[in-house]
């Protein structure tokens, strides 16, 4: 665990293991602890795993207003520069996946492999922009608790709620603990995100696309679209999971990710 200054803010992060760097970017409205099963597993499997709290989330500085995806991406670049990391495998889930795409837009030469989990590439629709701005106002007005209870059954599958209540409780706790100001700023920024679909057709590094079969936020059809656009990408569909397969069925997710990481060229893992 550590912290670095990124411009005017402090970014907290986990840095475990040694070897080739694997950077994992959490989604909204979560924090770096959503990657705990992957941090623990891959740090013991020969990887240096770095999982930051994005600005506005977890223990990093809360910045109100609007946070574009570019700001998140540049925070990550600053963190990795401070850690002396040159090239790395970069993965993200949901909003984290969109931040990964933004990173590839800004500094593709630093990235040796992509992992895109439960995410999508298209720009926001007019209806979607309005909904994100309305939700930002609601979170500022009411806080996170009501929203967290409402969306829990979409974040995780019914099987997870019934058979892995500790995972569901972790998801709920992360959402409730998120600062409304940080969540609202990210929602406003995502409302204005670019369309990454054409960018994906130019990806020149290995890529893994992962999705849960019961994900209604970013359904399997979205994952298939990403897979079709990225040259030579790999698609993995995790059964009996919703929006957070890495927490719902961590063994299955880790197996898919391990197979991808082990398939990378030696130069990509160095």
Residue, then its C-alpha position, 0 to 999 in steps of 0.5 A: x500500500x502506498x500513496x503518490x501525489x498526482x498534480x493536486x491530489x493524492x492517489x492511494x494504491x496497492x502494489x504487491x508482488x514482483x515481476x511483470x506489472x499488471x495494473x487493475x482499474x476499478x469501476x464505479x462506484x467501487x475502490x481498489x479492494x474490488x480487485x483483492x482476489x486478483x491482487x492476492x492471486x497474481x502477486x503470488x503467481x509472479x506478477x507485480x499487481x498495482x491497483x489504485x483508488x481512482x480520484x474521488x474513490x476509496x482513500x484517494x482525494x475526492x475532487x468535486x465537479x466533473x472528472x473526465x476519463x482523461x483525468x483518471x488516465x493521466x493520474x494512472x500514468x503519473x502513478x506508474x511513472x513515479x513507480x518507475x514502471x515502463x510497460x505494463x498490462x492494463x485491465x479495467x472493469x466497467x468505468x475502469x474498462x473505459x479508462x483503459x481505453x482512454x489510456x490506450x488512446x493517450x499512451x498506447x506505447x506503454x501498454x503491452x496487453x489489455x483486459x476489458x471486463x464488463x464494459x462498452x466502447x460507445x459514446x453516451x446517448x443523449x438519454x444516457x447523458x441526461x440520466x448520468x447528470x440526474x444521478x449525479x444530482x441525486x447522489x449529491x442530494x441523497x448520498x450513496x446508501x439508497x442508490x447502493x441498495x437499489x443497484x446491488x441486485x444488478x451489480x451481482x447475480x441472484x446466485x451471488x446474493x444467495x450463495x456468496x453473501x460475503x461477496x455481495x456485502x463487500x460490493x454493497x460496502x464499497x458503494x456505500x463508502x464512496x464519496x457522493x462528490x467523487x461519484x457525481x464528478x465521475x458520472x458527469x465526466x463519463x457523460x461526455x466520454x468519447x466513442x472508442x469503437x474506432x480506436x479499438x480497431x487499431x489496437x495492436x496488443x493482445x486483448x482479453x474481453x470478459x463479461x458475466x452472462x447475467x450482466x444487464x449493465x454491459x451485456x454479453x452483446x456489448x462484449x461481443x462487439x468489443x471482441x469483434x472490433x479488436x484484432x485477434x482479441x480473446x472473449x471469455x464469458x463467465x457463467x452465473x455472474x453479473x457485472x462483477x465476475x471477478x468478485x462473484x466467481x474469482x476462481x473462474x475469472x482468475x483462470x481466464x486472466x491467467x490463461x491470457x497473461x501466460x499467453x503473452x509474448x515473453x517480451x510483453x511480460x517483461 
